[in-house]
Amino acid sequence: MSLATLLVLADGRFPAGGHAHSGGAEAACKAGRIHDAETLAEFCRGRLHTAGLVAAALAAAAALGTDPADLDEAADARTPSPALRAAARRLGRQLMRAARATWPGPELDALAAAFPRGAHQPVVLGVTARSAGLGPLDAAHVAAYESVSGPATATVRLLGLDPFEASRVLAGLAPELDSVSRRAERAAQRARTDGTHTCLLFTSAAAAYLRLGDFCGWRVRLEKEA
């Protein structure tokens, strides 16, 4: 594992389009659920242990070499909202373009050919990590971090929240990010032998996704495709 490579993939400036998606934070701000650093921390913690955990497990499994088609099907099953499934595939398509330019390889080419409209973003992330020489725990860490860094960045823009406060929220979540990433890697390892549908994590993210899905049709500046 190259730490420098991991930093490149996790960098918010990597041109994968994730910076343009608020991860539900815009809807939460409009609904009054996020209005300061404390409520942002609550939102991010909930997202990390639900949507972030599921995404991290999918990314780790893809980095292990689990069949991406099986993982994409599993991702669909874990994303009840049609609008969020479409958003996940759009983000996957954007990540694929950046990944193939940065770490070209046959596995990314095969995934792009199999899913011309885009595979789910965590699946693409895991295959990208694998192509870059990273391992499943690395992929899990990136996915988990993205699940909270996106909302934190969006809240700075949406509410004018002090960016130092947003950074403090992310730093405070670091131990939980590590714990979620390790749990996701263990689930991915089990999925290799026992099957993706039985072993990849399915948490209360389903309920969270359904709630957030109610807002996905809104015309919001942060959720548009780059």
Rosetta silent file (secondary structure, phi, psi, omega in degrees, C-alpha in Angstrom):
SEQUENCE: MSLATLLVLADGRFPAGGHAHSGGAEAACKAGRIHDAETLAEFCRGRLHTAGLVAAALAAAAALGTDPADLDEAADARTPSPALRAAARRLGRQLMRAARATWPGPELDALAAAFPRGAHQPVVLGVTARSAGLGPLDAAHVAAYESVSGPATATVRLLGLDPFEASRVLAGLAPELDSVSRRAERAAQRARTDGTHTCLLFTSAAAAYLRLGDFCGWRVRLEKEA
SCORE:     score description
SCORE:     0.000 S_00000001
   1 L     0.000  132.734  175.918    0.000    0.000    0.000 S_00000001
   2 L  -101.317  118.177  178.919    1.239    3.448   -0.926 S_00000001
   3 H   -62.067  -37.044  179.534    0.178    6.111    1.552 S_00000001
   4 H   -63.359  -41.118  177.756    0.735    8.770   -1.094 S_00000001
   5 H   -62.892  -41.742  177.772   -1.605    6.961   -3.501 S_00000001
   6 H   -59.645  -40.941  179.310   -4.232    6.725   -0.784 S_00000001
   7 H   -65.016  -38.726  178.361   -3.970   10.468   -0.218 S_00000001
   8 H   -61.702  -45.891 -177.203   -4.434   11.167   -3.932 S_00000001
   9 H   -67.753  -36.512 -177.374   -7.594    9.045   -4.074 S_00000001
  10 H   -83.474  -12.663 -176.608   -9.047   10.517   -0.869 S_00000001
  11 L   -62.846  130.126  178.794   -8.190   14.124   -1.765 S_00000001
  12 L   -62.945  -16.046  178.252  -11.299   16.218   -2.240 S_00000001
  13 L   -87.699   -4.697  174.813   -9.622   17.820   -5.251 S_00000001
  14 L   -62.086  127.286 -168.357   -9.468   14.486   -7.109 S_00000001
  15 L   -77.569   62.380 -178.467  -11.733   15.224  -10.105 S_00000001
  16 L  -104.453   -3.447  176.066  -14.353   12.567   -9.421 S_00000001
  17 L    86.948   -6.947 -177.765  -17.320   14.889   -8.940 S_00000001
  18 H   -63.552  -26.337 -179.735  -18.068   13.875   -5.365 S_00000001
  19 H   -63.448  -20.515 -176.999  -17.522   17.441   -4.173 S_00000001
  20 H   -88.755    1.156 -178.320  -20.698   18.431   -6.032 S_00000001
  21 L  -115.904  127.103 -173.477  -22.912   16.056   -4.030 S_00000001
  22 L   -84.920   -5.128 -179.551  -23.966   17.030   -0.521 S_00000001
  23 L    62.116   32.962  179.616  -24.780   13.512    0.664 S_00000001
  24 L    89.326   -5.186 -176.777  -28.182   14.634    1.900 S_00000001
  25 H   -67.896  -35.157 -179.547  -26.857   17.652    3.782 S_00000001
  26 H   -63.687  -44.380  177.319  -28.686   20.163    1.609 S_00000001
  27 H   -61.414  -41.581 -179.381  -32.008   18.487    2.312 S_00000001
  28 H   -65.814  -36.973  176.843  -31.160   18.322    6.012 S_00000001
  29 H   -65.902  -43.353  179.788  -30.263   22.019    6.062 S_00000001
  30 H   -63.445  -34.295 -179.418  -33.514   22.939    4.338 S_00000001
  31 L   -83.488   -4.179  179.863  -35.447   20.825    6.843 S_00000001
  32 L    83.655    7.055 -179.765  -33.640   22.438    9.778 S_00000001
  33 L   -75.825  -28.355  173.364  -31.928   19.229   10.848 S_00000001
  34 L  -116.133  123.288  177.835  -28.498   20.816   10.328 S_00000001
  35 L  -144.657   -3.125  176.819  -28.068   24.369   11.562 S_00000001
  36 L  -161.375 -175.654 -176.483  -24.730   24.447   13.418 S_00000001
  37 H   -64.214  -36.989 -177.931  -21.598   22.394   14.105 S_00000001
  38 H   -66.706  -44.195  179.162  -23.293   20.202   16.699 S_00000001
  39 H   -71.861  -30.090  172.882  -26.155   19.199   14.422 S_00000001
  40 H   -62.463  -43.014  179.083  -23.690   18.676   11.575 S_00000001
  41 H   -61.567  -41.647  178.432  -21.775   16.259   13.800 S_00000001
  42 H   -62.799  -43.819  179.964  -24.982   14.375   14.608 S_00000001
  43 H   -62.992  -47.800 -178.044  -25.884   14.152   10.932 S_00000001
  44 H   -63.967  -39.179  178.858  -22.411   12.995    9.900 S_00000001
  45 H   -62.975  -44.924  178.139  -22.265   10.404   12.673 S_00000001
  46 H   -63.021  -41.814  179.967  -25.600    8.957   11.604 S_00000001
  47 H   -66.759  -39.180 -179.984  -24.583    8.925    7.949 S_00000001
  48 H   -59.967  -44.443 -174.490  -21.230    7.298    8.737 S_00000001
  49 H   -83.583   -1.007  177.298  -22.801    4.387   10.608 S_00000001
  50 H  -120.445  -86.670 -178.831  -25.469    3.794    7.951 S_00000001
  51 H   -60.530  -39.976 -179.524  -24.762    4.906    4.386 S_00000001
  52 H   -64.920  -39.889  179.446  -21.027    5.199    5.045 S_00000001
  53 H   -64.332  -44.689  179.015  -20.780    1.699    6.468 S_00000001
  54 H   -63.194  -46.975  179.917  -22.599    0.168    3.506 S_00000001
  55 H   -61.908  -39.993 -179.647  -20.496    2.110    0.985 S_00000001
  56 H   -65.231  -39.235  178.561  -17.281    1.160    2.771 S_00000001
  57 H   -65.799  -41.951  177.901  -18.185   -2.536    2.717 S_00000001
  58 H   -64.064  -43.900  179.944  -18.975   -2.414   -0.997 S_00000001
  59 H   -64.194  -42.055  179.278  -15.746   -0.565   -1.771 S_00000001
  60 H   -63.651  -41.172  179.279  -13.680   -2.992    0.303 S_00000001
  61 H   -64.426  -41.059  177.781  -15.266   -5.981   -1.424 S_00000001
  62 H   -64.925  -37.689  178.477  -14.548   -4.511   -4.855 S_00000001
  63 H   -66.727  -26.487  177.074  -10.945   -3.852   -3.836 S_00000001
  64 H   -76.477  -14.577 -178.902  -10.656   -7.523   -2.860 S_00000001
  65 L   100.812   10.349  174.707  -11.660   -8.547   -6.379 S_00000001
  66 L   -61.494  144.689 -176.401  -15.256   -9.598   -5.703 S_00000001
  67 L   -52.176  118.152 -178.445  -17.319   -9.638   -8.915 S_00000001
  68 H   -61.237  -31.641  179.181  -18.324   -5.997   -9.549 S_00000001
  69 H   -64.902  -41.657  176.274  -21.611   -7.078  -11.158 S_00000001
  70 H   -63.150  -41.161 -179.184  -22.609   -8.910   -7.978 S_00000001
  71 H   -67.491  -38.232  179.259  -21.600   -5.907   -5.907 S_00000001
  72 H   -64.959  -38.571  176.280  -23.543   -3.510   -8.106 S_00000001
  73 H   -64.313  -41.682  177.693  -26.630   -5.684   -7.682 S_00000001
  74 H   -63.619  -37.935  178.334  -26.055   -5.711   -3.929 S_00000001
  75 H   -64.213  -40.297  176.316  -25.713   -1.922   -3.971 S_00000001
  76 H   -58.729  -43.817 -178.559  -29.060   -1.620   -5.752 S_00000001
  77 H   -64.857  -25.868 -177.598  -30.674   -3.784   -3.074 S_00000001
  78 L   -97.081    6.753  179.564  -29.244   -1.542   -0.368 S_00000001
  79 L  -128.607   83.736 -173.182  -30.406    1.692   -2.009 S_00000001
  80 L   -64.259  -28.950 -175.962  -34.219    1.677   -2.018 S_00000001
  81 L   -78.316  121.684  177.061  -34.621    5.184   -3.445 S_00000001
  82 H   -58.196  -37.224 -179.422  -34.562    5.281   -7.284 S_00000001
  83 H   -65.040  -39.040  179.417  -33.278    8.859   -7.184 S_00000001
  84 H   -73.216  -32.110  174.207  -30.357    7.879   -4.981 S_00000001
  85 H   -62.510  -43.154  179.076  -29.561    4.883   -7.177 S_00000001
  86 H   -63.352  -40.716  179.210  -29.370    7.244  -10.148 S_00000001
  87 H   -65.071  -40.214 -179.851  -27.143    9.635   -8.195 S_00000001
  88 H   -63.991  -37.990  179.054  -24.838    6.793   -7.129 S_00000001
  89 H   -72.928  -36.360  176.753  -24.427    5.672  -10.740 S_00000001
  90 H   -62.706  -44.116  177.856  -23.828    9.222  -11.935 S_00000001
  91 H   -65.706  -35.702  176.694  -21.093    9.639   -9.335 S_00000001
  92 H   -64.291  -39.655  178.729  -19.688    6.257  -10.320 S_00000001
  93 H   -64.921  -41.002  179.171  -19.523    7.322  -13.950 S_00000001
  94 H   -66.877  -41.646  177.513  -17.703   10.520  -13.021 S_00000001
  95 H   -63.620  -38.406 -179.321  -15.253    8.643  -10.807 S_00000001
  96 H   -59.643  -41.994  179.952  -14.643    6.130  -13.588 S_00000001
  97 H   -61.117  -45.335 -179.596  -13.504    8.870  -15.966 S_00000001
  98 H   -67.772  -40.232 -177.235  -11.028   10.219  -13.443 S_00000001
  99 H   -66.017  -43.329 -178.423   -9.831    6.767  -12.396 S_00000001
 100 H   -67.260  -29.764  176.594   -9.144    5.524  -15.922 S_00000001
 101 H   -75.301  -30.552 -174.229   -7.130    8.643  -16.659 S_00000001
 102 H   -91.518  -43.852 -178.449   -5.144    8.353  -13.423 S_00000001
 103 L  -130.535   67.057 -176.435   -4.666    4.587  -12.968 S_00000001
 104 L   -60.631  143.175  179.847   -5.484    2.982  -16.338 S_00000001
 105 L  -175.713  164.674 -174.956   -5.898   -0.769  -16.284 S_00000001
 106 H   -65.619  -32.713 -178.273   -7.937   -3.712  -17.601 S_00000001
 107 H   -68.780  -39.949  175.562  -10.228   -4.024  -14.573 S_00000001
 108 H   -67.063  -39.780  177.932  -11.405   -0.440  -14.865 S_00000001
 109 H   -61.203  -43.380 -179.405  -11.825   -0.859  -18.619 S_00000001
 110 H   -64.733  -40.724  179.614  -13.923   -3.994  -18.090 S_00000001
 111 H   -66.123  -40.921  178.380  -16.105   -2.281  -15.495 S_00000001
 112 H   -63.423  -38.443  179.297  -16.659    0.716  -17.764 S_00000001
 113 H   -69.138  -37.126 -178.275  -17.661   -1.587  -20.626 S_00000001
 114 H   -73.507  -28.795 -177.609  -20.046   -3.577  -18.431 S_00000001
 115 L  -130.155   72.971 -176.865  -21.714   -0.451  -17.012 S_00000001
 116 L   -61.683  -23.581  177.892  -21.670    2.267  -19.686 S_00000001
 117 L   -92.768    1.369  177.470  -24.164    4.316  -17.644 S_00000001
 118 L   105.220  130.995  169.240  -22.082    3.931  -14.525 S_00000001
 119 L   -86.114  168.626  177.679  -21.809    1.397  -11.727 S_00000001
 120 L   -58.583  139.870 -174.159  -22.538    2.401   -8.149 S_00000001
 121 H   -54.646  -43.394  179.531  -19.873    4.795   -6.896 S_00000001
 122 H   -62.674  -32.823  178.080  -18.585    2.575   -4.027 S_00000001
 123 H   -67.288  -46.469  177.232  -18.074   -0.299   -6.476 S_00000001
 124 H   -61.415  -39.875  179.234  -16.117    1.934   -8.845 S_00000001
 125 H   -60.040  -44.050 -179.978  -14.160    3.267   -5.886 S_00000001
 126 H   -65.019  -42.221  177.809  -13.128   -0.233   -4.834 S_00000001
 127 H   -66.723  -36.199  175.690  -12.026   -1.224   -8.330 S_00000001
 128 H   -61.785  -46.548  178.398  -10.143    2.067   -8.571 S_00000001
 129 H   -58.923  -42.564  179.242   -8.356    1.350   -5.299 S_00000001
 130 H   -62.557  -44.328  179.655   -7.439   -2.113   -6.565 S_00000001
 131 H   -65.798  -27.358  179.888   -6.105   -0.684   -9.840 S_00000001
 132 L   -87.092    0.544  179.157   -4.073    1.847   -7.862 S_00000001
 133 L    85.760   15.968  179.178   -2.456   -0.884   -5.765 S_00000001
 134 L   -94.764  164.232 -177.470   -4.464   -0.176   -2.619 S_00000001
 135 L  -103.742  178.629 -176.997   -6.118   -2.734   -0.362 S_00000001
 136 H   -63.455  -37.287  178.788   -9.648   -3.289    0.947 S_00000001
 137 H   -67.696  -35.778  175.532   -9.110   -1.382    4.190 S_00000001
 138 H   -60.628  -47.381 -179.554   -7.789    1.577    2.188 S_00000001
 139 H   -62.039  -40.198  178.910  -10.897    1.535    0.002 S_00000001
 140 H   -63.056  -41.852  179.172  -13.118    1.300    3.070 S_00000001
 141 H   -62.077  -43.381 -179.422  -11.407    4.288    4.657 S_00000001
 142 H   -63.204  -45.931 -179.209  -11.878    6.414    1.531 S_00000001
 143 H   -63.275  -43.276  179.755  -15.563    5.484    1.234 S_00000001
 144 H   -63.262  -43.881 -179.416  -16.217    6.094    4.921 S_00000001
 145 H   -64.702  -41.420  179.319  -14.442    9.447    4.842 S_00000001
 146 H   -61.022  -31.697 -177.065  -16.313   10.547    1.719 S_00000001
 147 H   -66.378  -21.361  179.154  -19.612    9.795    3.448 S_00000001
 148 H  -112.882  -28.512 -179.083  -18.952   12.555    5.993 S_00000001
 149 H   -69.055  -35.168  177.861  -16.578   14.946    4.235 S_00000001
 150 H   -60.950  -52.776  176.867  -19.134   15.668    1.509 S_00000001
 151 H   -60.136  -38.550 -179.391  -21.857   16.779    3.940 S_00000001
 152 H   -63.694  -45.469  178.986  -19.352   18.776    5.996 S_00000001
 153 H   -64.083  -41.505 -179.470  -18.076   20.662    2.949 S_00000001
 154 H   -64.050  -37.622 -178.344  -21.598   21.268    1.679 S_00000001
 155 H   -66.335  -33.712  175.120  -22.724   22.673    5.017 S_00000001
 156 H   -59.898  -41.933 -178.893  -19.942   25.259    4.912 S_00000001
 157 H   -73.053  -41.673 -172.389  -21.317   26.452    1.582 S_00000001
 158 H   -74.337  -41.517 -174.509  -24.982   26.183    2.480 S_00000001
 159 H  -107.029   -6.833 -172.904  -24.990   27.727    5.941 S_00000001
 160 L    69.275   27.364  178.942  -21.780   29.722    5.925 S_00000001
 161 L   -63.213  141.084  177.367  -20.549   27.467    8.713 S_00000001
 162 L   -56.790  121.402 -179.470  -17.026   28.249    9.890 S_00000001
 163 H   -60.160  -26.712  175.572  -14.769   25.820    7.965 S_00000001
 164 H   -65.349  -37.463  177.808  -12.677   25.390   11.108 S_00000001
 165 H   -66.768  -40.855  178.271  -15.782   24.095   12.865 S_00000001
 166 H   -63.227  -40.266  177.520  -16.487   21.688   10.002 S_00000001
 167 H   -65.285  -36.445  177.630  -12.916   20.397   10.199 S_00000001
 168 H   -63.971  -38.631  177.017  -13.311   19.921   13.940 S_00000001
 169 H   -60.296  -47.018 -179.235  -16.401   17.807   13.307 S_00000001
 170 H   -64.379  -42.267  179.231  -14.477   15.565   10.901 S_00000001
 171 H   -62.737  -37.182  179.374  -11.522   15.257   13.261 S_00000001
 172 H   -67.012  -22.827  179.667  -13.853   14.268   16.075 S_00000001
 173 L   -87.993   -3.454 -173.699  -15.208   11.432   13.947 S_00000001
 174 H   -53.892  -47.473  179.330  -11.758    9.963   13.222 S_00000001
 175 H   -60.844  -37.738  179.076  -11.963    7.070   15.742 S_00000001
 176 H   -71.725  -33.637  174.659  -15.394    6.108   14.419 S_00000001
 177 H   -60.361  -43.352  177.839  -14.144    6.329   10.837 S_00000001
 178 H   -62.891  -44.502 -178.170  -11.447    3.802   11.708 S_00000001
 179 H   -64.266  -44.954  178.938  -13.943    1.511   13.440 S_00000001
 180 H   -63.252  -40.875 -179.612  -16.442    1.622   10.583 S_00000001
 181 H   -63.637  -42.001  178.614  -13.691    0.959    8.034 S_00000001
 182 H   -66.147  -40.913  178.005  -12.467   -2.111    9.906 S_00000001
 183 H   -62.812  -41.062  178.914  -15.998   -3.440   10.252 S_00000001
 184 H   -63.432  -41.286  178.998  -16.574   -2.917    6.539 S_00000001
 185 H   -63.332  -41.076  178.850  -13.388   -4.787    5.649 S_00000001
 186 H   -62.108  -41.244  177.841  -14.434   -7.764    7.788 S_00000001
 187 H   -63.694  -39.900  179.131  -17.799   -7.867    6.034 S_00000001
 188 H   -64.891  -38.895  177.699  -16.075   -7.733    2.645 S_00000001
 189 H   -63.459  -42.142  179.019  -13.814  -10.642    3.585 S_00000001
 190 H   -65.548  -35.822 -178.143  -16.833  -12.744    4.592 S_00000001
 191 H   -63.442  -25.927  179.659  -18.609  -11.852    1.368 S_00000001
 192 H   -63.892  -33.461 -176.298  -15.840  -13.507   -0.650 S_00000001
 193 H  -103.147  -31.498 -172.509  -16.765  -16.915    0.750 S_00000001
 194 H  -108.666   -3.034  176.578  -20.408  -16.608    1.803 S_00000001
 195 L   101.675  143.824 -174.957  -21.846  -14.321   -0.865 S_00000001
 196 H   -67.772  -36.786 -172.725  -22.455  -10.614   -1.172 S_00000001
 197 H   -74.152  -23.304 -179.330  -26.170  -10.663   -0.431 S_00000001
 198 H   -95.115  -26.607 -171.411  -25.808  -12.459    2.883 S_00000001
 199 H  -110.863  -25.457  177.631  -22.640  -10.889    4.242 S_00000001
 200 L   -71.129  143.732 -167.199  -22.386   -7.337    2.970 S_00000001
 201 L   -67.451  136.662  171.549  -23.804   -4.980    5.524 S_00000001
 202 L  -129.738  104.780 -174.020  -27.413   -3.889    5.416 S_00000001
 203 L  -109.514 -164.713  175.590  -28.061   -1.432    8.200 S_00000001
 204 L   -69.406    7.034  174.751  -30.671    1.176    8.973 S_00000001
 205 H   -56.453  -31.315 -179.558  -29.218    2.998    5.967 S_00000001
 206 H   -57.281  -46.224  179.058  -32.281    1.812    4.077 S_00000001
 207 H   -64.829  -40.661  179.205  -34.528    4.005    6.203 S_00000001
 208 H   -64.227  -42.094  179.374  -32.106    6.902    5.934 S_00000001
 209 H   -61.538  -42.767 -178.842  -31.916    6.507    2.159 S_00000001
 210 H   -63.199  -39.995  178.313  -35.690    6.506    1.867 S_00000001
 211 H   -64.293  -47.539 -179.026  -35.933    9.696    3.904 S_00000001
 212 H   -66.543  -30.541 -179.259  -33.221   11.417    1.884 S_00000001
 213 H   -62.295  -24.880  178.316  -34.769   10.130   -1.324 S_00000001
 214 L   -61.470  -23.921 -174.290  -37.795   12.325   -0.692 S_00000001
 215 L  -100.575   -2.786 -169.149  -35.578   15.332   -1.372 S_00000001
 216 L   -72.395  -15.461  177.883  -33.678   14.061   -4.398 S_00000001
 217 L   -84.941   -7.273  179.837  -35.993   15.651   -6.910 S_00000001
 218 L   -63.539  145.238  176.038  -35.303   19.143   -5.586 S_00000001
 219 L   -86.390   94.859 -174.400  -33.440   21.478   -7.929 S_00000001
 220 L  -121.245  143.333 -170.597  -30.435   22.128   -5.718 S_00000001
 221 L   -69.505  -27.554 -176.464  -27.156   23.652   -6.732 S_00000001
 222 L   -85.667  -15.378 -173.036  -24.912   21.139   -4.954 S_00000001
 223 L   -98.369   -1.285 -177.569  -26.612   18.006   -6.288 S_00000001
 224 L   -73.665  150.686  177.299  -26.329   18.733  -10.000 S_00000001
 225 L   -66.424  135.297  178.743  -24.099   16.612  -12.168 S_00000001
 226 L   -68.033    0.000    0.000  -20.754   18.270  -12.783 S_00000001
